[in-house]
């Protein structure tokens, strides 16, 4: 004859012992609560069918992880700010082309794009002081990165960069002007993208027309931006 009463006692006793292990993590053969939670989470993940696994992680969660992984810079735009990036398409000599950099003087933000026209990063910048009409001194138009200069600018093209090089930070992206109607390249108007010696000016209208970036950022730009890259200032 089966003693059901004994079986019930055995089951009840086992359940009590397991509960004690969880409640008292100092016992030698018990599992810490965090480990049990991790195992439970793993079991939950394993129950997700392959067909639905691609919808388990939301896009905004991925963006948050990317923000944590990338080297942080206080002037760098967040993934949410990058969603407001303007279109990189411009028309030059009747043909549509993608620019690699856009400087928005209305928001003092710079966006960078890949060859496919997708925004890849962006930064707060300083642009030209505001004129009486409320617009920045920085001249709108299409530019091209003619060459990149490194401090102390031993090959600087004249001007005051040799006289006061520290004001321009570690690098200068020398910009020439592109005529949108003909596509012809015209001389620079003296407005460049460069570093600066006043970090507090970033995000403000402070320059005489140039676009100022954080010094650490411009160092990286000098390594990554290619000569010939089109720049739109708007």
C-alpha positions in Angstrom: 0.0 0.0 0.0 1.3 3.4 -0.9 1.6 5.8 2.0 0.3 9.1 0.5 0.7 10.8 3.8 4.4 10.0 3.7 4.8 11.2 0.2 3.1 14.5 1.0 5.4 15.0 3.9 8.4 14.4 1.8 7.4 16.9 -0.9 6.5 19.5 1.7 9.8 19.1 3.5 11.8 19.4 0.1 9.9 22.6 -0.7 10.8 24.1 2.7 14.4 23.2 2.2 14.6 24.9 -1.2 12.9 28.0 0.2 15.5 28.2 3.0 18.3 28.0 0.4 17.0 31.1 -1.4 16.2 33.1 1.8 19.6 32.4 3.3 22.4 32.9 0.7 25.1 32.4 3.2 24.5 28.6 3.4 27.3 26.6 1.6 25.2 24.8 -1.0 22.8 27.7 -1.9 22.6 29.8 -5.0 22.8 33.6 -4.7 19.6 35.4 -5.6 21.3 37.2 -8.5 22.4 33.9 -10.0 18.9 32.5 -9.8 17.5 35.7 -11.4 20.1 35.4 -14.2 19.2 31.7 -14.8 15.5 32.6 -14.8 16.1 35.3 -17.4 18.0 32.9 -19.5 15.2 30.4 -19.4 12.7 33.1 -20.4 14.9 34.1 -23.4 15.2 30.5 -24.5 11.4 30.3 -24.7 11.3 32.9 -27.4 10.7 31.4 -30.8 13.3 32.1 -33.5 10.6 33.6 -35.7 10.0 36.4 -33.0 13.5 36.8 -31.8 14.2 39.7 -34.1 11.4 41.7 -32.5 12.5 41.1 -28.9 15.0 44.0 -28.8 13.7 47.4 -29.7 15.6 49.8 -31.9 15.8 52.5 -29.3 17.3 50.0 -26.9 20.0 49.3 -29.5 20.7 53.0 -29.9 21.1 53.4 -26.2 23.6 50.5 -26.1 25.5 52.1 -29.0 25.6 55.4 -27.2 27.2 53.6 -24.2 29.7 51.8 -26.4 30.9 54.8 -28.4 33.6 57.0 -26.8 31.7 59.8 -25.1 32.3 63.5 -25.8 30.3 66.2 -24.2 29.7 67.9 -27.6 28.6 64.8 -29.4 25.0 64.6 -30.5 22.8 61.9 -29.1 21.0 59.3 -31.2 17.8 61.2 -30.7 19.3 64.4 -31.9 20.7 62.7 -35.0 17.1 61.8 -36.0 16.7 65.5 -36.9 19.6 65.5 -39.3 18.8 67.4 -42.5 18.9 65.7 -45.9 22.5 65.6 -47.3 21.3 65.9 -51.0 22.4 69.0 -52.9 22.2 69.9 -56.6 25.5 70.9 -58.2 25.5 71.7 -62.0 22.1 70.1 -62.3 23.1 66.8 -60.7 22.1 65.6 -57.2 25.0 64.7 -54.9 25.4 63.8 -51.2 27.4 66.0 -49.0 29.6 64.4 -46.3 29.1 67.2 -43.7 26.3 69.6 -42.9 26.7 72.6 -40.6 23.3 73.9 -39.5 23.8 77.5 -38.3 20.2 77.7 -36.9 21.0 75.0 -34.3 24.8 75.2 -34.2 25.0 71.5 -35.0 27.3 69.6 -37.4 26.2 66.3 -38.9 28.4 63.8 -40.7 27.2 61.3 -43.3 28.5 58.3 -45.1 28.7 57.9 -48.9 25.1 56.5 -48.9 23.8 59.6 -47.3 23.1 58.1 -43.9 24.0 60.2 -40.9 26.8 58.6 -38.8 27.5 61.2 -36.1 27.2 64.8 -35.2 28.5 67.5 -32.8 27.6 70.8 -31.3 29.7 73.6 -32.8 30.2 77.3 -32.6 29.4 79.5 -35.7 29.7 83.1 -36.6 28.3 85.9 -34.4 24.8 87.0 -35.1 24.3 90.0 -37.4 21.6 92.6 -37.0 19.2 90.5 -39.0 19.6 87.6 -36.5 21.6 85.4 -38.9 25.0 84.0 -38.3 28.1 85.6 -39.9 28.9 82.1 -41.2 28.1 82.2 -44.9 25.7 79.6 -46.2 26.6 77.6 -49.3 28.4 74.5 -50.6 32.1 73.9 -49.7 34.8 71.3 -50.4 37.5 70.1 -48.0 40.5 71.3 -50.0 43.1 70.2 -47.5 43.6 69.6 -43.8 46.2 71.5 -41.8 47.9 70.4 -38.6 49.2 72.6 -35.8 51.5 74.6 -35.9 50.4 75.1 -39.5 53.8 75.3 -41.0 52.1 75.1 -44.4 49.3 77.6 -43.6 48.2 79.7 -46.6 49.2 83.1 -45.2 46.5 84.9 -43.1 46.6 85.2 -39.3 46.8 81.4 -38.7 50.6 81.6 -38.4 50.4 84.6 -36.1 47.9 83.1 -33.7 47.8 79.4 -34.3 46.5 78.4 -30.9 43.2 80.1 -31.7 42.5 77.4 -34.3 43.1 74.3 -32.3 45.1 71.3 -33.4 43.6 71.1 -36.9 41.9 73.1 -39.7 39.7 71.8 -42.4 40.4 74.3 -45.2 37.3 74.9 -47.2 36.9 76.2 -50.8 33.7 77.3 -52.4 31.7 75.2 -54.9 29.5 77.1 -57.3 26.2 75.2 -57.2 25.2 76.3 -60.8 28.4 75.4 -62.6 30.2 73.1 -60.1 33.3 75.3 -60.4 35.6 75.5 -57.4 36.3 79.0 -56.2 38.8 80.3 -53.6 38.1 80.1 -49.9 36.3 83.0 -48.2 38.4 82.5 -45.1 35.8 80.5 -43.2 37.0 77.0 -42.1 36.1 74.2 -39.7 38.7 74.1 -36.9 39.3 73.6 -33.3 39.4 76.4 -30.8 40.9 77.6 -27.5 37.6 78.5 -25.9 35.6 75.4 -25.1 32.8 77.5 -23.6 32.0 78.9 -27.1 30.8 75.5 -28.4 27.1 75.6 -29.2 27.1 79.4 -29.4 27.5 82.2 -32.0 31.0 83.3 -31.2 33.3 83.2 -34.2 34.0 85.6 -37.0 32.6 83.2 -39.5 34.5 79.9 -39.0 32.9 76.7 -37.6 34.5 75.8 -34.3 34.6 72.3 -33.0 35.9 70.6 -29.8 39.6 70.1 -30.0 39.4 66.3 -29.4 36.7 66.0 -32.1 38.7 68.0 -34.7 41.6 65.7 -34.1 39.5 62.7 -35.0 38.0 64.5 -37.9 41.4 65.2 -39.3 42.1 61.5 -39.4 38.7 60.4 -40.8 37.5 63.2 -43.1 38.8 62.8 -46.7 40.0 65.6 -48.8 37.3 66.4 -51.4 34.4 65.9 -49.0 31.5 68.2 -49.8 30.3 70.4 -47.0 26.9 72.2 -46.8 26.5 75.2 -44.6 22.9 76.2 -44.1 
